[in-house]
Structure formats: C-alpha cells, structure tokens
C-alpha cells in the first residue's frame, strides 16, 4: 500500500521555511552593511599627511619637510623619498611606550598609521648625525616626556628636536 501525500499538505510549512530563510539572509546582509558602513566611516575622517625626505630645504640640509606634525589619532603619515639615500624610522625611547615603532627602507616610500597618542621621534638613519629628524605629535599631548631627549643624541639632532618641540601645542 502506498500513501499519497498531497503537496497542499506541506505547502504552508514550505512557505514558512522559505520566508524564514529569506528573513535570515536579509538580517545577515543588513548586519554586513552596518559593519561596513561603520568601518568606512571611522576611516573617512582620518587624514594622510605627506612628509618629504630631502637633501636640502629652504633652511636646512638633510631634513624632513615638514619637520614637525601635530596630527589626530588614526591619521597616517606618508614619507616620500624625494631625494635618494633617505629612510624614515622611529627612534628607540622616543615613542609612546605601548607602540612598536617602524623602520622604512632606504629610498622607499612608507605610510604609517599613528593610532596611539603621544610624541614620536623620527630619524633618517643615514643622516641622523647630520640632524635629519622630525617630531610627530599624535592626539592630545599633555606634556613632553622628561625622557624624550635623553639618551645618545648628538648636538645637531638635539637642537632640531628642541626647535620642533617648541611648535607643540600642549593639551590641544
């Protein structure tokens, strides 16, 4: 004996399952759209600042231009090798404690995002002794750390750092 099932008996349940699957898919798509919008919106306000690595500026030999930046947390800095023989890298002990630092290659462009507030000392390794340094202030900097200019910094870079720090707007 065979039992005959009519499609009409299962149609309401099948429609209900299809409706739930479509509803679930719509919720997933909506969640994905909200997540993407949030991600894009957070980066929409971040800026990219360009810094040139030069053999000569209007007032200095072997320098970053600009030599001082005050930027927001989440902003990026793109270091451009306009002249050959330069790189950009953080100086040990001259960054906020919780940051890893970075080291660019000679003659190569590097873009770095700064997401931790504080002061960053940057150097061109081949021209550090000649004073090729810059300071980046990220976010609200309340004071210059006492240890910022400590350590083995020769006369010329130290003088340039002091000039750059004079541009710092404390607490802004």
N, C-alpha and C positions, 0 to 999 in steps of 0.2 A: 504494500500500500504506500501510496505517495500522498504527502500532504502538500497541498497547493497554498503558497503564500502570495498574497496579493501585495503588489508594490504600494498600494494605497495604505496598507497597514504600517509600513516603515517610512513613508514619505515625511510625516511630521517630525520624526526623530532625525532623519537625514537632514532636513531643512534646519533643524535646531543645531546640529553639529556643524554644518556649513556656516551658519550665522556666527557661532562661537569662534570658529577658526578665523573667519574674516575679521571679527571684532578683535581677536588676539593679535592678528597681523597689523591692524590699524594702530593698536596701542604700542606695539613694538616700533612701528615706523614713526609715530609721534614722539616716543621716547628718544629715538635716534636723532630726530630733527631738533629736539630741545637740547640734547647733549652737544650736537654740532654747533648750534647757534651760540650756546654758552662758551664753547671753546673758541669760536671765531671772534666773538665779542670781546673776550678777555685779551686777545692779541690785537684787536683792532686799534686799541689806544696806545700800544707800545710803539715807540719810535726807534728808528735805526739812525744812529749818528755816525758820520764818516770822519775818520781821522787819517790824515796823510802822514806817511813816514818819508821825510825829506832830508836831502843833504844840506839844504840851506833854505831858511825862511827869510822874511824881511829883516829880522833882528837877531837871528842865531844860526849857527852851523849845527848840523846833525840834530834835528828836532822833530817832534810830533807837532802837527798843526791841526786843530788847536792843541795846546799843551795842557789845558785844563777843561774838564767837562763836569757839569752838575746835571745828572740825569735821574729819571724816575726808576723805581724798581720795576723790572720786567723789560726795560729798554735794552737795546743791543747797540754795540759799537762795532763798526766795520773798519778794520785797519787796512789801509790801502798802501801797497808798496809802490809809491810813485817814483822813487829812485831806488836803484839796485843796492843790495847789501844790507837791508834792514829786516828786522822782525819785531814783533811785539810779544811781551810776556810779563806775567806778574812777578813781583819781587818778593822773595820769601820774607815773611814777617811784616809785609806791608799790605795785607788784605784782611778783611774780617776773618775771625778765627774759624768760622764754620764753612769757609769756601775752599775749594780745591785748587784754584788758580788755573792758568792756561799758559801754553807756550806755542807760539806760531813759528813756522819755518821761515828761513831766510828767503826773501824775495816773493813771499806768498801772502795773498790776502787772507785775512781771518776775520770771522764775525763771531762775536762773543755776546751772550745774553747775561746781563747782570741782574740777578733776582734777589740778592742779599744786600741790605742797606749797609753802608759804611764807606770807608776810604780805600782806594786801590792804588798802589804804586805800580806803574808800568814802566818797563825799560826796553830799549833795543839792546840786546846782549852785546853785539859787536861794538856799539858806540856808547855803552853805559858810562865808561870813564870820561867820555867827552861831554857828558851831561844830557844824553838823549833819553829823557824821562818825561813822564806825564802823570797827572793825578786825575782820577775819576772819583767823584763823589756821587754815591748812589743813595737815593731816597733822602730821608731826613737824617742829617748828620748833626748830632748834638755837640760834638767836640772832636778835636783832633786827638787821637790816642797818643799818650805820652811816649809810647814805643815806636811811633810811626817813623821817626827819623833816627832811631838808634841803629846800631849795627855798623857794618863796614860800608859806609857810603862816602865816596871821595868828595872833595871840595866842590867841584863843578855841579855834579848831580844834586848835592845837598842844597846848594844855592838856588837851583832851578825849582826844586821841590818847595822851598820856603816861599819863593815868588808865587808859585801855583796855589799853595795853601792860603796865601793872602787873599785870593779870589773867592774862597769858600764862604758861603752864606750859612752860618751856623743856625741850625734849627729850622731851615726852610726846605 
